[in-house]
Amino acid sequence: MFALYRGLPAPVYVLFLATVINSVGMFVFPFLTLFLTERLGWLPARAGNFMFLASLAYIPGTLIGGRFADRFGRKSVMLVAQALAGLAFLPCGFLGDSELVPWLILASLFFDGVTDPARTAMQMDLTRPDNRQAAFSLLYLGHNLGFAFGPIIAGFLFYVAPNWLFWGNGIAILVALGLVARLVPETKPSHEAIEATKGSGSTEEAHEGGLISALFSRPWLLAYTLLTTFYGFVYAQHRFALPMQTSASFGKEAGARIFGLLMTLNAVMVVILATPVVALTKRWKPITNVAAAGFLFAGGFALVGLARSPALIYLSTAVWTLGEIVNATSDGAYVANHTPISHRGRFQSILPIIGGSGFAVSSSIVGGIVERRGLEPVWPMLGIVAAAAAAGLAVLGAAESRAQRLRTGKSLSEHSVAPDSGRASTNS
């Protein structure tokens, strides 16, 4: 199964190693809800509103980053922005429980937003449709290989040495960035490469025009993104409502440790299962896999509401983690295969905003529900939302396949008529 990862471009392996290092040090965001509610003493609704504000801080960053990545290059934008994101964490370790810490976290998120379109465009540049699912799967595996260790370390640091949540996160970002600076070249496509795709009929064909016209030239991708918005709404609760649920069910300190173990279980499952899942699902279209993932999200998050023991909450995490694996190993390939080569950076700035809007509003909405009615109604609601989105994606996939068959049949028909017409003209 690991043969899937052989023969990829060398910079992809460097990005894999950098991703592992960065993810080992990802301490702050998995425990951000607990930091706000337990260390700063914020109420759930206020914490949820901050998570929404944090998502808003990402938006101007990603819009700037996408434009800059297409204009100035992927590597230069990524190096500057991610360095600033890492440096923003370092003073937080000296500030303790100061109210200034959330503002520095917002600054880090802004610069992380600038980084993301450049990073993803670089991954697209380095791959082709035939190796893209394997490459994206390897990078996803690297993220979770590091994340298998990060949260369990952070779970113990949270009460013992909380300042190292910030210092460790910042240092890991800077070390990973050093690898990219030294070993990964600039990948922005040349003008000649972009021009060569025009008229090819490829789903990655360059587009003449601005971002909005390019988006509407890809209606299937736009509809896909709107539907996966609801996945983000559901998935956001593994960082917001889930840690509150473990604290409510098992006590604060035990709940924090259990939540850390749940995140580790999530990452270990990804490390073990990502490769076999890609091997099993590569025969199906990416959109089919993403639709199936939604039903796993529905079952996993709905089950949290029934979990009254650690064993059941571990089981629920295992189910939604399977959904995450199936989704993550196919979603990037679908998006990349439908993105024009001329707009990779800009598409990776706007599509996460559209698709991430569900993730952004989720904590604020759910925080209000928790404050008014408690955690109990949250989990069945999440199950219903995920199942409805999955059904919509299944219908979209079937409609897209039917349209492709009709287009192919029309093309073949025109091709078969053309020679006859030519012969008739010659005979005349």
Sequence and secondary structure as in RCSB ss.txt:
>XXXX:A:sequence
MFALYRGLPAPVYVLFLATVINSVGMFVFPFLTLFLTERLGWLPARAGNFMFLASLAYIPGTLIGGRFADRFGRK
SVMLVAQALAGLAFLPCGFLGDSELVPWLILASLFFDGVTDPARTAMQMDLTRPDNRQAAFSLLYLGHNLGFAFG
PIIAGFLFYVAPNWLFWGNGIAILVALGLVARLVPETKPSHEAIEATKGSGSTEEAHEGGLISALFSRPWLLAYT
LLTTFYGFVYAQHRFALPMQTSASFGKEAGARIFGLLMTLNAVMVVILATPVVALTKRWKPITNVAAAGFLFAGG
FALVGLARSPALIYLSTAVWTLGEIVNATSDGAYVANHTPISHRGRFQSILPIIGGSGFAVSSSIVGGIVERRGL
EPVWPMLGIVAAAAAAGLAVLGAAESRAQRLRTGKSLSEHSVAPDSGRASTNS
>XXXX:A:secstr
 GGGGTT  HHHHHHHHHHHHHHHT  TGGGHHHIIIIIS   HHHHHHHHHHHHHHHHHHHHHHHHHHHHH HH
HHHHHHHHHHHHHHTTHHHHTT TTHHHHHHHHHHHHHHHHHHHHHHHHHT  TTTHHHHHHHHHHHHHHHHTTH
HHHHHHHHHH THHHHHHHHHHHHHHHHHHHHH       HHHHHHTTTS  TT   SS HHHHHHT HHHHHHH
HHHHHHHHHHGGGTTHHHHHHHHHH HHHHHHHHHHHHHHHHHHHHHHHHHHHHHHTTS HHHHHHHHHHHHHHH
HHHHTT  SHHHHHHHHHHHHHHHHHHHHHHHHHHHHTS GGGHHHHHHHHHHHHHHHHHHHHHHHHHHHHHH S
TTHHHHHHHHHHHHHHHHHHHHHHHHHHHHHHHHHHHHHHHHHHHHHHHHHH 
